[in-house]
């Protein structure tokens, strides 16, 4: 086997989850998904598709009507025209990210990634044999995370083939500002560096000063021929994690080649899932705002409760679906997460899963349909801490 595969680390999130799966007494907040099922209108469209016999192959790039709907959705959300020809429907957001890596990255290429970040975004370039260079976000005293923009720009040189960003960020909730995006885009234009922007949490954005429909996106400021790929997913803002359906927006020249790469990966996304996605977009005005409002309420309930616990540090993140938490006195997040499963019945993801910069932290997914589950989780953590930190 290739050394790049042998050297890949297995998921530490799965390692913790495997220790608690099947136990009814464990509250699972380890995975990045809501425990609320997909909205009925989406389910009905997929069921109707299956009953109509739509069980055959589809176009590599996705159903034409879904690509048109996504073009309209993206154009309305980001205030500019996004042509359907620039969009590919993929078998999940993670598939879109890997497809982009396969198209853009050769063995030995330098790839810069802003961390802490979802481990797939550092693992995928390693699979391609790239030279990985990480630029770390910085934790503040209040638990928030910030970007040293000058440090990031200095790391991106003409040798840098690809910059990978995830904003709003999993796990920290850090979110790029418009000014930071513009500075990054301008700099990468100068160095000839591609930008791969994972924006799957863009609708889970909680602005206090205005009703903002989405976090800042590179699509708001980029030209269609910029070296930019934006990846999206139906998982988070439509509660469709298990459907494995995403999409990507790319320059026309790259889109012209993407169909054959999809053919050699998955051939196409399932038609019934795409029909469900069409229904999701048709009903977005009634689906997504409700989801976002509920997740904001969950965040606003969980974070203050955690901050009230002795020795616990976290912040009210502007985006995403996570509280990133540090507990004084614990340096090994994997060991701590396993102890919480076994001793407190509380399932959290270890920060070490998200790169070395996340070590010592825990990720708590607050996307729960029942806010009482979050409160119970806080009580379990409080009780565990009260029993002793040894």
KOLNURO-424945 format. One record per residue (C-alpha): residue in three letters; x, y, z. Coordinates in Angstrom, 1 decimal. Layout:
// residues N
 resn      X      Y      Z
  ALA      X      Y      Z
...
// end
This chain:
// residues 390
 resn      X      Y      Z
  UNK    0.0    0.0    0.0
  UNK    1.0    3.6   -0.5
  UNK    2.8    5.2    2.5
  UNK    0.4    8.2    2.3
  UNK   -2.4    5.8    3.2
  UNK   -0.5    3.9    5.8
  UNK    0.4    7.2    7.5
  UNK   -3.1    8.5    7.7
  UNK   -4.6    8.8   11.2
  UNK   -7.9    7.1   11.8
  UNK  -10.7    9.4   13.0
  UNK  -10.4   10.2   16.7
  UNK  -14.0   11.2   16.7
  UNK  -15.0    7.7   15.6
  UNK  -12.7    6.3   18.2
  UNK  -14.6    8.1   20.9
  UNK  -18.0    7.4   19.4
  UNK  -17.2    3.7   19.1
  UNK  -16.6    3.6   22.8
  UNK  -20.2    4.9   23.4
  UNK  -22.3    3.7   20.5
  UNK  -25.1    1.4   21.5
  UNK  -25.2    2.7   25.1
  UNK  -28.6    4.2   25.9
  UNK  -27.1    6.1   28.8
  UNK  -24.8    8.2   26.7
  UNK  -25.8   11.6   25.3
  UNK  -24.1   11.7   21.9
  UNK  -22.9   15.2   20.8
  UNK  -19.8   13.9   19.0
  UNK  -20.9   14.0   15.3
  UNK  -21.5   17.1   13.3
  UNK  -25.2   16.6   12.6
  UNK  -28.5   17.4   14.1
  UNK  -30.6   14.7   15.7
  UNK  -33.7   16.1   13.9
  UNK  -34.8   14.1   10.9
  UNK  -35.0   15.5    7.3
  UNK  -38.1   17.8    6.7
  UNK  -41.1   15.9    5.4
  UNK  -41.4   17.8    2.1
  UNK  -37.9   16.6    1.2
  UNK  -38.7   13.0    2.2
  UNK  -41.9   13.0    0.1
  UNK  -40.1   14.2   -3.0
  UNK  -37.5   11.4   -2.7
  UNK  -40.2    8.8   -2.1
  UNK  -42.1   10.0   -5.1
  UNK  -39.0    9.7   -7.2
  UNK  -38.4    6.1   -6.1
  UNK  -42.0    5.2   -6.6
  UNK  -41.8    6.7  -10.1
  UNK  -39.0    4.3  -10.9
  UNK  -36.2    6.9  -11.0
  UNK  -33.5    4.3  -10.0
  UNK  -31.1    4.7  -12.9
  UNK  -27.9    6.6  -13.7
  UNK  -28.0   10.4  -14.0
  UNK  -25.8   13.0  -15.7
  UNK  -22.3   13.0  -14.2
  UNK  -22.7   16.7  -13.2
  UNK  -26.2   16.3  -11.7
  UNK  -29.7   16.7  -12.9
  UNK  -29.9   19.8  -15.2
  UNK  -32.9   21.1  -13.3
  UNK  -31.1   20.8  -10.0
  UNK  -28.0   22.6  -11.3
  UNK  -30.3   25.4  -12.6
  UNK  -32.0   25.6   -9.2
  UNK  -28.6   25.7   -7.4
  UNK  -27.4   28.4   -9.8
  UNK  -30.5   30.5   -8.9
  UNK  -30.1   29.8   -5.2
  UNK  -26.4   30.8   -5.2
  UNK  -27.0   33.8   -7.3
  UNK  -29.8   35.1   -5.0
  UNK  -27.8   34.4   -1.9
  UNK  -24.6   36.0   -3.1
  UNK  -25.8   38.9   -5.2
  UNK  -24.3   37.8   -8.5
  UNK  -24.8   35.5  -11.4
  UNK  -23.6   32.0  -10.9
  UNK  -24.1   30.0  -14.1
  UNK  -25.4   26.4  -13.9
  UNK  -22.5   25.3  -16.1
  UNK  -20.1   26.1  -13.2
  UNK  -21.9   23.8  -10.8
  UNK  -21.5   20.0  -10.2
  UNK  -23.7   18.0   -7.9
  UNK  -21.7   15.6   -5.9
  UNK  -22.2   12.7   -3.5
  UNK  -21.8   14.8   -0.4
  UNK  -19.7   17.9    0.4
  UNK  -16.7   15.6    1.3
  UNK  -16.9   14.1   -2.2
  UNK  -16.8   17.6   -3.7
  UNK  -13.7   18.5   -1.6
  UNK  -11.9   15.3   -2.7
  UNK  -12.8   15.8   -6.3
  UNK  -11.3   19.3   -6.2
  UNK   -8.1   17.9   -4.6
  UNK   -7.9   15.3   -7.4
  UNK   -8.2   17.9  -10.1
  UNK   -5.9   20.5   -8.6
  UNK   -3.2   18.7   -6.5
  UNK   -0.2   16.7   -7.7
  UNK    2.2   14.7   -5.4
  UNK    4.7   17.1   -3.9
  UNK    2.5   20.2   -4.3
  UNK    2.4   22.6   -1.4
  UNK   -1.1   22.9    0.2
  UNK   -1.7   25.5    3.0
  UNK   -4.6   24.7    5.4
  UNK   -6.0   26.9    8.2
  UNK   -6.4   24.8   11.4
  UNK   -7.9   23.6   13.7
  UNK  -10.2   22.1   11.0
  UNK  -12.3   19.1   10.1
  UNK   -9.7   16.3    9.7
  UNK  -10.7   15.5    6.1
  UNK   -9.4   18.8    5.0
  UNK   -5.8   17.9    6.1
  UNK   -6.2   14.2    5.3
  UNK   -7.3   14.7    1.7
  UNK   -4.2   16.6    0.5
  UNK   -2.0   14.0    2.3
  UNK   -3.8   11.2    0.3
  UNK   -2.8   13.1   -2.8
  UNK    0.8   13.2   -1.7
  UNK    0.9   16.9   -1.1
  UNK    3.2   18.8    1.2
  UNK    1.0   20.1    4.0
  UNK    1.6   23.4    5.7
  UNK   -0.7   24.4    8.5
  UNK   -1.4   28.0    9.7
  UNK   -3.1   28.0   13.1
  UNK   -5.9   30.1   14.3
  UNK   -5.2   31.6   17.7
  UNK   -7.4   31.0   20.8
  UNK   -8.3   34.0   22.9
  UNK   -8.7   34.2   26.6
  UNK  -12.5   34.2   26.2
  UNK  -12.5   31.0   24.1
  UNK  -12.9   32.7   20.7
  UNK  -10.5   32.0   17.9
  UNK   -9.0   34.6   15.5
  UNK   -6.9   34.6   12.3
  UNK   -3.5   36.2   12.1
  UNK   -4.0   37.4    8.5
  UNK   -0.5   38.6    8.0
  UNK    0.9   35.2    9.1
  UNK   -1.5   33.4    6.6
  UNK   -0.6   35.7    3.7
  UNK    3.1   35.2    4.4
  UNK    2.7   31.4    4.2
  UNK    1.1   31.6    0.8
  UNK    3.8   32.0   -1.9
  UNK    4.1   31.3   -5.6
  UNK    5.1   27.7   -4.5
  UNK    1.6   27.3   -2.9
  UNK   -0.6   25.3   -5.2
  UNK   -3.7   25.4   -3.0
  UNK   -5.1   27.2    0.0
  UNK   -7.8   25.3    2.0
  UNK  -10.2   27.3    4.2
  UNK  -13.3   26.3    6.1
  UNK  -15.5   29.2    7.2
  UNK  -17.6   29.2    9.3
  UNK  -15.2   26.8   10.8
  UNK  -15.6   23.3   12.2
  UNK  -14.8   23.1   15.1
  UNK  -14.2   26.6   16.4
  UNK  -17.0   28.6   14.7
  UNK  -14.5   31.2   13.6
  UNK  -15.7   33.0   10.5
  UNK  -13.8   35.0    7.9
  UNK  -14.8   38.7    7.5
  UNK  -15.4   40.2    4.1
  UNK  -12.1   42.2    4.4
  UNK  -10.1   39.1    5.2
  UNK  -11.6   37.3    2.2
  UNK  -10.8   40.2   -0.1
  UNK   -7.2   40.3    1.2
  UNK   -6.8   36.6    0.7
  UNK   -8.3   36.6   -2.7
  UNK   -6.1   39.5   -3.9
  UNK   -3.0   37.8   -2.5
  UNK   -3.8   34.5   -4.1
  UNK   -4.4   36.2   -7.4
  UNK   -0.8   37.5   -7.2
  UNK    0.7   34.1   -6.2
  UNK   -1.4   32.1   -8.7
  UNK   -2.7   30.0   -5.8
  UNK   -6.0   28.2   -6.0
  UNK   -8.5   28.6   -3.1
  UNK  -10.7   25.7   -2.0
  UNK  -13.3   27.2    0.3
  UNK  -15.4   24.8    2.4
  UNK  -18.6   26.9    3.1
  UNK  -21.0   24.1    4.1
  UNK  -21.9   26.1    7.3
  UNK  -22.6   29.4    5.5
  UNK  -26.3   29.4    6.4
  UNK  -25.6   28.6   10.1
  UNK  -24.5   32.2   10.7
  UNK  -25.7   34.2   13.7
  UNK  -25.2   37.9   13.3
  UNK  -26.5   40.1   16.2
  UNK  -26.6   43.4   14.3
  UNK  -28.6   42.3   11.2
  UNK  -30.6   39.4    9.8
  UNK  -27.8   38.1    7.5
  UNK  -28.9   35.2    5.3
  UNK  -25.4   33.7    5.0
  UNK  -21.8   34.1    6.2
  UNK  -19.4   36.0    3.9
  UNK  -18.6   33.9    0.9
  UNK  -15.8   34.1   -1.7
  UNK  -18.6   34.0   -4.3
  UNK  -19.6   37.5   -3.2
  UNK  -16.4   39.0   -4.4
  UNK  -14.8   36.6   -6.9
  UNK  -14.9   36.7  -10.7
  UNK  -16.0   33.5  -12.5
  UNK  -12.5   32.8  -13.8
  UNK  -10.7   33.2  -10.5
  UNK   -8.9   30.2   -9.2
  UNK  -11.6   29.5   -6.7
  UNK  -13.7   26.4   -5.8
  UNK  -16.5   26.8   -3.3
  UNK  -18.0   23.6   -1.8
  UNK  -21.4   23.4   -0.4
  UNK  -23.7   20.7    1.1
  UNK  -27.3   19.9    1.8
  UNK  -26.3   18.3    5.1
  UNK  -26.4   21.1    7.6
  UNK  -29.0   23.8    6.6
  UNK  -31.4   21.2    5.2
  UNK  -30.9   18.4    7.8
  UNK  -29.8   15.9    5.0
  UNK  -26.5   14.5    6.4
  UNK  -27.2   10.9    5.5
  UNK  -28.3   11.7    2.0
  UNK  -24.7   12.4    1.0
  UNK  -25.4   15.2   -1.4
  UNK  -23.4   18.4   -2.0
  UNK  -22.3   20.7   -4.8
  UNK  -19.4   22.7   -5.9
  UNK  -19.0   26.0   -7.8
  UNK  -15.9   26.3  -10.0
  UNK  -14.4   28.2  -12.9
  UNK  -15.8   27.3  -16.4
  UNK  -12.6   25.7  -17.5
  UNK  -12.4   23.4  -14.5
  UNK  -16.2   22.5  -14.8
  UNK  -15.5   21.4  -18.4
  UNK  -13.2   18.7  -17.0
  UNK  -15.1   17.8  -13.8
  UNK  -17.6   15.4  -15.4
  UNK  -15.0   12.8  -16.3
  UNK  -13.5   13.0  -12.8
  UNK  -16.9   12.3  -11.2
  UNK  -17.3    9.4  -13.6
  UNK  -14.2    7.8  -12.3
  UNK  -15.3    8.4   -8.7
  UNK  -19.0    7.8   -8.2
  UNK  -20.4    8.3  -11.7
  UNK  -23.3   10.4  -10.4
  UNK  -25.4   11.2   -7.4
  UNK  -28.6    9.2   -6.9
  UNK  -31.6   10.7   -8.7
  UNK  -34.0   10.3   -5.8
  UNK  -31.6   12.2   -3.5
  UNK  -31.4   15.0   -6.1
  UNK  -35.2   15.1   -6.3
  UNK  -35.2   15.6   -2.6
  UNK  -32.7   18.4   -3.0
  UNK  -34.9   20.1   -5.5
  UNK  -37.7   20.1   -3.0
  UNK  -35.4   21.4   -0.4
  UNK  -34.5   24.4   -2.6
  UNK  -38.1   25.0   -3.6
  UNK  -39.0   25.2    0.1
  UNK  -35.8   26.8    1.4
  UNK  -37.7   29.9    2.8
  UNK  -39.7   27.7    5.2
  UNK  -37.0   25.2    6.0
  UNK  -33.7   26.9    6.6
  UNK  -34.6   30.0    8.6
  UNK  -36.4   27.8   11.1
  UNK  -33.3   25.5   11.4
  UNK  -31.0   28.5   11.8
  UNK  -33.2   30.1   14.4
  UNK  -33.4   26.9   16.4
  UNK  -29.6   26.3   16.3
  UNK  -29.0   29.8   17.4
  UNK  -31.3   29.2   20.3
  UNK  -29.4   26.0   21.1
  UNK  -26.1   27.9   21.0
  UNK  -27.4   30.7   23.2
  UNK  -28.6   28.2   25.8
  UNK  -25.6   25.9   25.8
  UNK  -22.7   28.4   25.8
  UNK  -23.7   30.5   28.9
  UNK  -24.4   27.3   30.8
  UNK  -21.0   26.0   30.0
  UNK  -19.3   29.3   30.8
  UNK  -20.9   29.2   34.3
  UNK  -19.0   26.0   35.1
  UNK  -15.7   26.4   37.0
  UNK  -12.6   26.0   34.9
  UNK  -14.6   25.8   31.6
  UNK  -13.8   28.1   28.7
  UNK  -15.8   28.5   25.5
  UNK  -17.3   31.3   23.4
  UNK  -20.5   32.1   21.5
  UNK  -19.2   31.4   18.0
  UNK  -20.6   33.5   15.1
  UNK  -21.2   30.5   12.9
  UNK  -21.4   26.7   12.7
  UNK  -23.1   24.3   15.0
  UNK  -20.4   23.7   17.7
  UNK  -19.2   25.0   21.0
  UNK  -15.4   24.4   21.2
  UNK  -14.7   23.9   24.9
  UNK  -11.5   23.8   27.1
  UNK  -11.5   22.4   30.6
  UNK   -8.7   23.5   32.9
  UNK   -6.4   20.7   34.0
  UNK   -6.9   18.4   31.0
  UNK   -4.3   18.4   28.2
  UNK   -5.1   15.1   26.5
  UNK   -8.5   15.6   24.7
  UNK   -8.8   12.0   23.5
  UNK   -8.3   10.6   27.0
  UNK  -10.7   13.2   28.4
  UNK  -13.4   12.5   25.8
  UNK  -13.2    8.8   26.5
  UNK  -13.5    9.4   30.2
  UNK  -16.5   11.5   29.8
  UNK  -18.2    8.8   27.8
  UNK  -17.4    6.1   30.4
  UNK  -17.8    8.1   33.6
  UNK  -20.3   10.8   32.7
  UNK  -22.4    9.4   29.9
  UNK  -21.4   12.4   27.7
  UNK  -20.2   12.0   24.2
  UNK  -18.0   14.9   22.8
  UNK  -15.4   15.0   20.1
  UNK  -11.7   15.4   21.1
  UNK  -10.1   18.6   19.9
  UNK   -7.0   16.6   18.8
  UNK   -9.0   15.2   16.0
  UNK   -8.9   18.7   14.4
  UNK   -5.1   19.0   14.3
  UNK   -2.5   19.7   16.9
  UNK   -3.8   23.2   17.5
  UNK   -7.1   21.7   18.8
  UNK   -5.4   19.5   21.4
  UNK   -6.8   20.2   24.9
  UNK  -10.2   21.2   23.6
  UNK  -13.5   19.4   23.1
  UNK  -16.1   19.9   20.4
  UNK  -19.8   19.9   21.5
  UNK  -22.4   19.8   18.7
  UNK  -25.3   21.9   19.8
  UNK  -27.6   20.9   16.9
  UNK  -30.3   19.2   19.1
  UNK  -34.0   19.2   18.4
  UNK  -34.6   19.0   22.2
  UNK  -32.8   21.7   24.1
  UNK  -33.4   19.8   27.3
  UNK  -30.7   17.3   26.1
  UNK  -28.2   20.0   26.0
  UNK  -29.1   21.1   29.6
  UNK  -28.8   17.5   30.7
  UNK  -25.4   17.2   29.1
  UNK  -24.2   20.3   31.0
  UNK  -25.5   18.9   34.3
  UNK  -23.6   15.6   33.6
  UNK  -20.4   17.6   32.9
  UNK  -20.9   19.7   36.1
  UNK  -21.5   16.6   38.2
  UNK  -18.5   14.9   36.8
  UNK  -16.3   17.9   37.5
  UNK  -17.7   18.1   41.0
  UNK  -16.7   14.5   41.7
  UNK  -13.0   15.4   41.1
  UNK  -10.6   16.1   38.3
  UNK   -8.2   13.3   39.0
// end
